[in-house]
Amino acid sequence: MYKRLAVLVGCNYPSTHFRLRGCINDVVDMRNLLLEKFGFHPNDVRILIDEPLAAWSDFTTVIPTGANIKAALNKMVDQIEPGDVLVFYFSGHGTVVSSLDTGDACIEHEAIVPVI
């Protein structure tokens, strides 16, 4: 049987001038979709959000810092075998960063903005 693994990240950036509303709701909706329509097991869906969610009172909130997102992705990738299904979903701010490679002339890359 193939595994279905997911990392879902929602960043509302509370208490900042860049606050968003609805990103955690997006994660809840994506989780429900994965569980109900695609047969993911709840234990195989890792959630990182930056505000507590009353609906998941037994849920431990993992703050979506860059390090925590990388750790969750590494853990997911370390478990895979051929044929497994992986999902990474991010709801939050994005940005553009210039390439650090001096061989690239003015190349910009899209990036997600984790919680700091």
C-alpha positions in Angstrom: 0.0 0.0 0.0 1.4 3.4 -0.9 1.7 6.1 1.7 0.0 9.5 1.3 1.9 12.2 3.3 1.2 15.9 3.5 2.7 19.1 5.1 0.2 21.9 5.3 1.3 25.4 6.3 -0.9 28.4 7.2 0.6 31.8 8.1 -1.8 34.6 9.2 1.1 36.6 10.7 -0.9 37.8 13.7 0.2 40.9 15.6 2.1 42.2 12.5 1.3 44.9 9.9 1.3 42.1 7.3 -1.6 40.1 9.0 -3.6 37.9 6.7 -7.0 36.4 7.5 -8.1 33.0 6.2 -4.8 31.2 5.7 -5.4 28.8 8.6 -8.9 28.3 7.3 -7.3 27.3 4.0 -5.2 24.7 5.8 -8.3 23.3 7.6 -10.1 23.1 4.2 -7.1 21.4 2.5 -6.8 18.9 5.4 -10.5 18.0 5.2 -10.2 17.6 1.4 -7.1 15.3 1.8 -8.8 13.2 4.5 -12.3 13.0 3.0 -11.7 12.9 -0.8 -8.2 11.5 -1.2 -7.9 9.0 1.7 -5.1 10.5 3.7 -4.8 9.3 7.3 -4.9 12.1 9.9 -1.6 11.0 11.4 0.1 11.5 8.0 -0.9 15.1 7.6 1.5 17.5 9.4 0.0 20.9 10.2 2.0 24.1 10.9 0.0 27.2 11.8 0.8 30.4 13.6 -2.4 30.7 15.7 -4.1 28.2 17.9 -7.2 26.6 16.5 -10.0 26.0 18.9 -11.5 23.3 16.7 -8.4 21.1 17.2 -8.2 21.4 21.0 -6.1 18.2 21.2 -3.8 19.5 18.4 -0.3 20.8 19.3 0.4 23.9 17.2 3.8 23.9 15.5 4.8 27.4 14.5 5.7 27.6 10.8 9.2 29.1 11.0 11.6 28.4 8.2 13.4 25.7 10.3 10.1 24.0 11.3 8.9 23.9 7.7 12.2 22.5 6.5 12.2 19.9 9.3 8.6 18.8 8.4 9.5 18.5 4.7 12.6 16.6 5.5 10.7 14.2 7.7 8.1 13.6 5.0 10.8 13.1 2.3 12.7 10.7 4.6 9.7 8.4 4.7 8.9 8.1 1.0 9.2 5.1 -1.3 8.5 4.8 -5.0 4.8 5.4 -5.7 4.0 7.4 -2.5 2.0 10.6 -2.8 3.4 13.8 -1.2 1.6 17.1 -0.8 3.1 20.4 0.3 0.5 23.2 0.7 1.3 26.8 1.8 -1.1 29.6 2.5 0.5 32.9 3.4 2.7 35.6 1.9 5.1 35.0 -0.9 8.0 37.1 -2.2 10.7 37.3 -4.8 14.4 37.0 -4.0 17.4 37.6 -6.3 19.7 34.7 -7.1 22.7 34.3 -4.8 24.6 32.7 -7.7 26.7 35.4 -9.3 26.6 33.4 -12.5 22.9 34.2 -12.9 22.3 37.6 -14.4 19.3 39.2 -12.6 17.4 36.0 -12.0 14.7 36.2 -9.4 13.1 33.2 -7.6 9.7 33.0 -5.9 9.8 32.1 -2.2 7.4 31.5 0.6 7.5 33.8 3.7 7.6 31.7 6.9 6.9 33.2 10.4 10.1 34.6 11.9 
